[in-house]
Each structure stands twice: as C-alpha cells, then as structure tokens.
Amino acid sequence: MGEIATEEFIRQKFAEYYSEHSQSIQPPTSIDRREFGFILFKERIMVRHKGFKDVKEMRRFIESIVPSDAYYSAAYYGRPEEEMERKGWIGADLFFDIDADHLQTPCRTEHDYWICENCRNTGRGKRPARCPNCGGERLREEAWPCEKCLEAAKTEALKLVDFLLSDFGFQERDVDVYFSGHRGYHVHVEGGEVSQLDQMARREIVDYIQGVGLKPRLHGFFKRRKLAETARPELNDPGWRGRLARGVYDFFATRQMRSSEETGEAEGLWEAVIKMGAQTFSDAMKFAVERHAVTVDTVVTTDIHRLMRLPGTLHGKTGLRVVRVPVERLGGFDPLKEAVAFRRGTLVVDVDEAYRFRLGETTFGPYQRERVELPMAAAVLLLCKRVASPSS
Amino acid sequence: MLVSKIDLAKYPFTPEAIRYVEGLGLRVEDLANPDYVSILERAEQRIEEAVLSGVVRWRGTPDYEVEVLSFPASMMLVSVAKDSFLKRRYALAEARKVYSLLREEDEEKLAEVASASFGWKIRLAHTTIGRPYDFAIKFVHFLKHAPSFHDERWKLVNRAMVEGEVYLNKDELARLVEEEVRTRIERRIETSPQIELQPPLSERINRIMQLLAGRREAIRAEELPREAVSAAYPPCIKKLYDALLTKQHLSHMGRFTLTSFLLNVGIGPERLVKLYTSTTDFDERLTRYQVEHIAGKRGSRTKYTPPNCATLKTHGLCPGPDELCETIRHSLTYYRRKLWMIRRGKGTKEGG
C-alpha cells in the first residue's frame, strides 16, 4: 500500500479512537481563554487561532476534524481567535518540555534513522546530506520511542519535579506531569502569580534548573579558602548549595578518591574541597552541576505564546496518548504501557525495517522487510513512524 | 502601617501617602494659589536635584506636609514637560533617595514598605544559609526586577532559595524596592493626564527645561575617549554612550553591549571604569570587576564581543538602522567600515 493509503488508514484509526474516547480529552482550565491548534492529516498544516467556549465544543470539533496532533496555548488570551497581536495576552502557565532528543543517550545511534522523502530509502543514525540511493536532499530524521531514552527523560522529569517542589515551593497539586506520547514529558505549573511572569523571569527559572550561570563561590565553594564552620556547605543544605555539596561528594565517590585517602583519616568533605587543586576543583564543580541540572527545551519555557500538546489526544508520530502522570506515581510510571490507545484487534503489516520496541508487556522486532501480524497499537506505531504499511 | 507623617514624607509612593494626598482634595488649579508656593518650590527643587546630582535629597526638615505634597506636584511638572530623558532621570533620582533612606530603617519597616506598597510577600527571616540573611521574599516577586540587574549575585541560580522563598539581606531588599519605585514613578508620569498649565506653573517648567538643556550640553561637551573614533560608532552604541554620559538608566544588556563594544574598539578597562564611575554612582570595585570580566581578564577568561544586531533588536536596543546598518549584522563590523570610510574621506563625519 502506498503512502496516502497508509495515512488514510491511520486517520481512520484516529477517527475511531476519537469517536469512542473523546470523553478522555482533558480540557485545560479557562478553556475559553486558550488558543487551540491542530495539525491536519492530509494537508499537514497547522490550523491555529482556534477557540472554544466549552469542553463539549472542543471535543466535538476534534471528533469531526480528526487531527494528527492537537495543541492548546500555555497562554490565556482575551480574544484567543484573533491574530497574535490582537489576542490580548493575559498570562501563561509555566511549562517545561523534556525531550529525549535533547539528552545524549548512548542508544541513539542504534535506533535513530532517516527516511528519504523522495525514494523512501532509509538508514540508521544521523542523516547524510544526500540520499545515497537517489541523491535526494529531503531527508527526514526520526527518533524512536526507545525505552532507555524514555527512562532518561523520566529521570530528568523527576529531577525537575524536585526543583519545583523543594526549591520553588510548589505543592504537588500545582504540578502536572504528562507523558508527551512520543519521547518525553511535559511539566506544567498553573496558578496565580506564576502566570504573570515575563520572559526574563522565565529565563531565570530555566537557568536555575539548568544550572546556567551558576557561580560556586556564591554557594560557599571557594578554591583553597578556609571558611567558618557555619559558612561551609553541607550535604543536606537546601537548593543548589546542597546539590553542589552532594555532587562533589559523588565526584569523589566516582573517582574512587574517598576523602580519607586523599586527605588523611577522619577528615570530611570540606577538607577535601579546600585541598583540591584548581583543575580538580573546576572538574568537581562541573560534575556536580551536570549531575543535578535538568535538561529542558529552553525555548518552550520562555515562549509565552507556546502551544502545548492537549492531554488525552493522540501523538501523530506514535499513536500513543498524551497522558497525565500524578507526581507521586512518576517514578513507577510506564509510558509504553499506560499511553497505549489502541487496545483491540490486530493488523497484518509489511515492515520495511524496525528497531526492537516494547509496548505493554510484549517486545516486538527487530523486523527487516517482513510481513507480520501485530496487535493494533504496535501496528499503528510502525505505520505512524512510516516504516510499515498495511498489507493489502 | 506607615502612620507617622515622617514616613509618608520619606516614602510618598506608598498607598498610605497617596491616600493622604487624595484626602486633602487638592486640585491642579489650587497650586497656583500663593498659599501653596512652598509646595511648588520644593517640587521644582526635587527636579533640580534630580537633574543636577541624580538623587533627590532627603531634607529631614519638619515640614513633612510639603515633602509629601511636593512629590505628586513634581511628577505633574515632569509629565507636562514631556521629556523622556527628564522622566527617567527624575524617577531614578527619587528611587535612589528611597534606597538610601530604606537602608537606614529597621528591618520591620523595610519589609512593611515593600509588602504593603507592592503586595510583595516578604517575611523577616533571621537565617543563616552560608551567610546571614534578614528577609525571605517569594521568588515571583524577586524575579520582578532581579533579572534586570547586572551582577551575577542577582541571578536566581546563585541565590539561596528554599520552598519558593529567596533569601535577601537588607541592602538587597532596598535595591529591589528602589527599582520598583523607579518603574512605578515612570509609569505614573507616563499615564498622568496631560494638562495645560497657567503661567506661574509653566514658568517653573521652563526653568527646569533650561537647566536641563544647559546640563545636557555640558555633559555632551565632556571629552570623548581619544583612542576610539566616536564618529564611527553605530547608532545603537551612540545612543547607549549618550545615555551613559547623560546619566540615564542603562539596562543590563545595554551596559554589557556598550562595555564590550568600547573594549573591542580599544578603550582600556581602566578608562572605562573611570567613565562609568564618574558618570554614575556605581561602586568602583564592582564596576572594575564587571569591566574586567567582560574584557576577559577574569572569570571565564572569555573576551566578550557585543551581541549582534538581531539580539540587540530583541532587547530593544536598536534605535532603528541607518544606511550602513542595512549592510551589516554586527556593531563592530559597522565600526570598522565606517572608520575606513571616514579615513578615506568618503563618509560624513556625523553619520547615523
């Protein structure tokens, strides 16, 4: 089956899903103040500046147009349907986007691949400048919802939540975490004064969680200087001060230089710190910051007009759902199980090539030019990734 | 609550002071009345002090009523003058007065002025986190002004923050209040209704404008650095440079742009420190540190170049391009080309 037929098939499955499950599309708060945007299957264009007066209208619209991807604005507007300059910005939720694409996971070279838009030739790893087969230059890069990558993204999300709760003082009920439906997590903070933060303030928040511009000496870490007892950073100190202390501790641990070996018996972390040479000191600080900093897409947080994925809708690149994860369950959350949308039936597909993947409890693949019968969710994932087509 | 008149006089921007003034029910026309001449005298003096020394003096005299009432009168005069340089300079001078007064207050009073006037959530917190702190302020309120301050100790990532509160000492809280006062005064001047003033009042404005004109020229006549050819500066740098010489408030980005540009065209750090400390009340030690940092003599040892045109535009520092600007994307490129043009006698001496 060709490209168009595959797309029509996916659209059909999405349509079935929305007609049955539109109730699970969660409306954002203040729905009538939000802008909505949708990517349409055939045209592949974003329809923006859409507004709804209530959740019923929103769900009915999604059921009828069947978008491949659905978004809403982090911002609140007086007139969400007007063009940007005339919308009347009122405020915006605080959003963080954690995407495995921004993390340097070692498995990426194994599972990332590219597709030539011209001849459908594919290859592993980073895309070349030209297709080796047809010489075409339109090569699309695709990343895989790989378990290791998703685990790395979750670790970032957990670190971020810790920053939001212990440093920024948000309550668990203020913080919403969503699996994006593909390779990451969205973390969303709503409420009162946060919505009024301007771009500069949001930039400061991003710099804080990323450890950008951090000066160790402003947290009590000096090269070779003895400080009074009260001025010394301790492992359980709050904020970056404590993170740096713990990071330095781990630095010694990973380098197998317990402080006692380096500096003599019965001396603690602090003695080790002040005895470090300049290079070791700067290595230790760098290590500590990198270990605790969270990698987020900085543009998403500082852009106060950004559109975010609508919870409960499907991701066009996977057919998985955008699902909310309660903060207390994040540690044990399994996106490849809980985000599965198509739970019934099977489909026979012709797979070009597919990396090993897991959905639910089952591991599939790898596949290489073969015809297989798969549970619907696994089949839709491969179709969405454009590495398979329904067999005719 | 600020109950005493002395407090109202010191902090005439507070809601209590504003209510007090409104309670008196004075109208603009009343100001022409000879009985109020002392208010107008003081109002004019406030502006004079702002123009001449960059800070409004706290007189400490017992005539607190004149002190309270002359503040809105000053703002009215400044707003009628419709001069943005005067507006900025006046707002900054009033704010500086508040800063120096607040530093002398006890902590309760300082916290009260900040929380009652601006709705900031602040509490007294005598805590030691590495160093002793006096206050804890909700981070959203800290972020209102801290990002516009240059020094890295104002970066959130370098602060002690616990459960949503940023810890501050007295001087730092006074500095945040100063900035809030400055922006509020600017906004009040901008939004105050435009009125036509009758002679006794309009004469005062004329006097202020004359004083200002003389001062502007005096500042501009100051000797320019010899090594660099200022005629070749692009419009953005000219504007920042003039702003510095006329003691206008420069944003963090503005100061960084100007400093890195001047360092790159051959003005030495020593000279720049002198330029900054003679035109502003910047602390010399801190200024030296910052200038040397940008010069690459400290910290990361990176010698910084000014941001490119796109970034300057983003930060509102591009006053609008001239002809040469259209062909370049960086202020230093502009400078080199313009210099070449001037030396070849091709360019006008006063471009932009």
Chai-1 contact restraints between the chains, C-beta under 6 A:
chainA,res_idxA,chainB,res_idxB,connection_type,confidence,min_distance_angstrom,max_distance_angstrom,comment,restraint_id
A,D167,B,M161,contact,1.0,0.0,6.0,A-B,restraint_1
A,F168,B,G164,contact,1.0,0.0,6.0,A-B,restraint_2
A,G169,B,E163,contact,1.0,0.0,6.0,A-B,restraint_3
A,G169,B,G164,contact,1.0,0.0,6.0,A-B,restraint_4
A,E193,B,V140,contact,1.0,0.0,6.0,A-B,restraint_5
A,M200,B,P147,contact,1.0,0.0,6.0,A-B,restraint_6
A,A201,B,L143,contact,1.0,0.0,6.0,A-B,restraint_7
A,E204,B,L143,contact,1.0,0.0,6.0,A-B,restraint_8
A,E204,B,P147,contact,1.0,0.0,6.0,A-B,restraint_9
A,E204,B,L156,contact,1.0,0.0,6.0,A-B,restraint_10
A,D207,B,V157,contact,1.0,0.0,6.0,A-B,restraint_11
A,Y208,B,L156,contact,1.0,0.0,6.0,A-B,restraint_12
A,Y208,B,V157,contact,1.0,0.0,6.0,A-B,restraint_13
A,G213,B,K155,contact,1.0,0.0,6.0,A-B,restraint_14
A,G213,B,V157,contact,1.0,0.0,6.0,A-B,restraint_15
A,L214,B,V157,contact,1.0,0.0,6.0,A-B,restraint_16
A,K215,B,E152,contact,1.0,0.0,6.0,A-B,restraint_17
A,K215,B,N158,contact,1.0,0.0,6.0,A-B,restraint_18
A,L218,B,R153,contact,1.0,0.0,6.0,A-B,restraint_19
A,L218,B,N158,contact,1.0,0.0,6.0,A-B,restraint_20
A,G220,B,G130,contact,1.0,0.0,6.0,A-B,restraint_21
A,T230,B,T128,contact,1.0,0.0,6.0,A-B,restraint_22
A,A231,B,G130,contact,1.0,0.0,6.0,A-B,restraint_23
A,P238,B,V162,contact,1.0,0.0,6.0,A-B,restraint_24
A,G239,B,A160,contact,1.0,0.0,6.0,A-B,restraint_25
A,G239,B,M161,contact,1.0,0.0,6.0,A-B,restraint_26
